[in-house]
Amino acid sequence: MDTNTRLAVDIKLRCIGCNKRPSELSEYIEAAKENDMDPDAYVWTEEGTLNRVNGHFLCTGCYVKAGMPSGPNGWTAP
């Protein structure tokens, strides 16, 4: 098992705004279904705010509420 796969399995993904997991958020449920994957896998591969060290991210609603943070190389949840 490569490092990315191991991390994706070991880390519990959670939105740091609403404290929900991808499987509790319709945006990830729908996108995952369209891409024939589960919501966690979808966030792991597609979510730009994902902190790959601790599994934190912001769902779209929380990202907007946070003021849509950005940086020169994008923005990652703390």
Secondary structure, 3 states (H helix, E strand, C coil): CCHHHHHHHHCCCEECCCCCCHHHCHHHHHHHHHCCCCHHHHHHHHCCCCCCCCCEECCHHHHHHCCCCCCCCCCCCC
